[in-house]
Amino acid sequence: GLEFLKETSEFQERYADTVICRIFYCCDRRAVGKISLKELRGSKLVVTWKQLDSEDDINKVRDFFSYEHFYVLYCKFWELDSDHDFLLDQEDLLKYDSHTFSRRAIDRVFMEVPMKFTALSRGKMGYEDFIWFLICDEDKSTDRALEYWFRLVDLDGDGVIRDHEMQFFYQEQSSRLECLNHEWVPFEDIMCQMNDMIAPKQEGQFRLEDFKRQRKVAGIFFSILLSLNKYLSYEQRDPFQQKQDQVEHPDYTDWDRFCSVEYVRLAMEDEPEDAA
């Protein structure tokens, strides 16, 4: 299924890097750069290897090895990496998804609070770091993603997200909404919504286990605080379309759905260039 990569050695290397990074994202639960036998057995990796033996179309194997998923990751990074040194600085990442993230959120990413960067250049995000960031952003239902965003919002690192920490991020979010002439919801109402949605054991005090218990909706909490586009998407959501997506692809993760849409968009953008 990857015959077409034979003539492009650089893409072969990037594809291999992406597959390895995705495997460690899912399987290295302790984030130590190693996968234990117990972690391997508890993952989908062995089952996926068996699928690869019997499946000719690599894109039908969505876990780890999909070329379409690689293409989305690589293109999203390339779009931001304006000088093509394979490193992103803060200003590069601020452009992500049409400047969707607040500066306060990106500051925390580059303080390396959610995760330490692997890039050797200080203060720069490498390709592998971006892979983690993008997957965490597009599928907030996994333990890995919930841990990532929880650490980012937990300003004092005490294991509890409280109202003052939420307000720190929402203040910038509401200012941006106001500048764009969008209606914004007062913080007190947001706090009530989040208490109802996440149902923490102690009202107004959100712990990681609360989000893991409500993982289907937990991503909304972080999107409302950090991502302008996802906040607006939530406010303008079409429940019928969401249900239809679930019916058409019941086995798709949020990441799978994102890649299926984004791959088509990127491929359509490339067609005029190829024709030219």
GIJOFEN-V21557 format. One record per residue. N is the residue number from 1. SS is DSSP state (h for helix, s for strand, l for the rest). PHI is phi in whole degrees, 0 to 359 (999 if undefined). BURIAL is b if it has 9 or more other C-alpha atoms within 8 Angstrom, else e. Layout:
<<N:SS:PHI:BURIAL> <N:SS:PHI:BURIAL>>
This chain:
<<1:l:999:e> <2:l:240:e> <3:h:304:e> <4:h:294:e> <5:h:277:b> <6:l:303:e> <7:l:272:e> <8:l:236:e> <9:h:297:e> <10:h:296:e> <11:h:293:e> <12:h:302:b> <13:h:295:e> <14:h:293:b> <15:h:298:b> <16:h:298:e> <17:h:300:b> <18:h:293:b> <19:h:299:b> <20:h:298:b> <21:h:297:b> <22:h:294:b> <23:h:297:b> <24:h:290:b> <25:h:302:b> <26:h:273:b> <27:h:258:b> <28:l:277:b> <29:l:295:b> <30:l:271:e> <31:l:54:e> <32:l:245:e> <33:l:81:e> <34:l:220:e> <35:l:244:b> <36:l:282:e> <37:h:299:e> <38:h:297:e> <39:h:294:b> <40:h:297:b> <41:h:294:e> <42:l:274:e> <43:l:259:b> <44:l:270:b> <45:h:296:e> <46:h:296:b> <47:h:299:e> <48:h:294:b> <49:h:303:e> <50:h:295:e> <51:h:299:b> <52:h:297:b> <53:h:294:e> <54:h:251:e> <55:l:244:b> <56:l:281:e> <57:l:271:e> <58:h:299:b> <59:h:284:b> <60:h:279:e> <61:l:259:b> <62:l:285:b> <63:l:285:e> <64:l:73:b> <65:l:257:b> <66:l:303:b> <67:h:292:b> <68:h:299:b> <69:h:295:b> <70:h:300:b> <71:h:300:b> <72:h:296:b> <73:h:300:b> <74:h:294:b> <75:h:293:b> <76:h:297:e> <77:h:291:b> <78:h:299:b> <79:h:299:e> <80:h:273:b> <81:l:278:b> <82:l:296:e> <83:l:265:e> <84:l:53:e> <85:l:264:e> <86:l:63:e> <87:s:221:b> <88:s:244:b> <89:l:257:b> <90:h:299:b> <91:h:295:e> <92:h:297:b> <93:h:290:b> <94:h:298:b> <95:l:281:b> <96:h:304:b> <97:h:51:e> <98:h:58:e> <99:h:60:e> <100:l:288:b> <101:s:274:b> <102:l:290:b> <103:h:297:e> <104:h:296:e> <105:h:292:b> <106:h:294:b> <107:h:303:b> <108:h:293:b> <109:h:299:b> <110:h:278:b> <111:l:283:e> <112:l:63:b> <113:l:287:b> <114:l:294:b> <115:l:198:e> <116:l:285:e> <117:l:289:b> <118:l:266:e> <119:l:297:b> <120:l:283:e> <121:l:281:e> <122:l:297:e> <123:l:76:e> <124:l:238:b> <125:s:263:b> <126:s:272:b> <127:h:299:b> <128:h:296:b> <129:h:298:b> <130:h:293:b> <131:h:303:b> <132:h:298:b> <133:h:301:e> <134:h:293:b> <135:h:294:b> <136:h:299:b> <137:h:289:e> <138:h:271:b> <139:l:221:b> <140:l:269:b> <141:l:268:b> <142:l:271:e> <143:h:302:e> <144:h:302:b> <145:h:291:b> <146:h:297:b> <147:h:295:b> <148:h:300:b> <149:h:286:b> <150:h:298:b> <151:h:298:b> <152:h:295:b> <153:h:277:b> <154:l:284:b> <155:l:301:e> <156:l:266:e> <157:l:64:e> <158:l:265:e> <159:l:85:e> <160:l:222:b> <161:s:264:b> <162:l:246:b> <163:h:300:b> <164:h:293:e> <165:h:286:b> <166:h:297:b> <167:h:294:b> <168:h:304:e> <169:h:277:b> <170:h:291:b> <171:h:301:e> <172:h:291:b> <173:h:299:b> <174:h:293:b> <175:h:295:e> <176:h:294:b> <177:h:298:b> <178:h:296:b> <179:h:297:e> <180:l:267:e> <181:l:63:e> <182:l:263:e> <183:l:291:e> <184:l:233:e> <185:l:269:e> <186:l:304:e> <187:h:301:e> <188:h:301:e> <189:h:289:e> <190:h:300:b> <191:h:299:b> <192:h:296:e> <193:h:300:e> <194:h:291:b> <195:h:297:b> <196:h:292:e> <197:h:286:e> <198:h:272:b> <199:l:51:b> <200:l:295:b> <201:l:299:e> <202:s:239:e> <203:l:305:e> <204:l:82:b> <205:s:233:b> <206:s:258:b> <207:l:253:b> <208:h:303:b> <209:h:295:e> <210:h:296:b> <211:h:291:b> <212:h:292:b> <213:h:287:e> <214:l:242:b> <215:h:296:b> <216:h:292:e> <217:h:242:b> <218:h:299:b> <219:h:299:b> <220:h:299:b> <221:h:305:b> <222:h:286:b> <223:h:296:b> <224:h:295:b> <225:h:279:b> <226:h:240:b> <227:s:243:b> <228:h:297:b> <229:h:295:e> <230:h:287:b> <231:h:298:b> <232:h:293:e> <233:h:298:e> <234:h:293:e> <235:h:295:e> <236:l:253:e> <237:l:297:e> <238:l:250:e> <239:h:299:e> <240:h:291:e> <241:h:293:e> <242:h:299:e> <243:h:294:e> <244:h:297:e> <245:h:300:b> <246:h:293:b> <247:h:292:e> <248:h:291:e> <249:l:225:e> <250:l:296:e> <251:l:265:e> <252:l:280:b> <253:l:275:e> <254:h:301:e> <255:h:295:b> <256:h:300:b> <257:h:295:b> <258:h:301:b> <259:h:294:b> <260:h:296:b> <261:h:284:e> <262:h:291:b> <263:h:297:b> <264:h:298:e> <265:h:299:e> <266:h:294:b> <267:h:295:e> <268:h:293:e> <269:h:293:e> <270:h:285:e> <271:h:301:e> <272:h:299:e> <273:h:295:e> <274:h:297:e> <275:h:295:e> <276:l:293:e>>
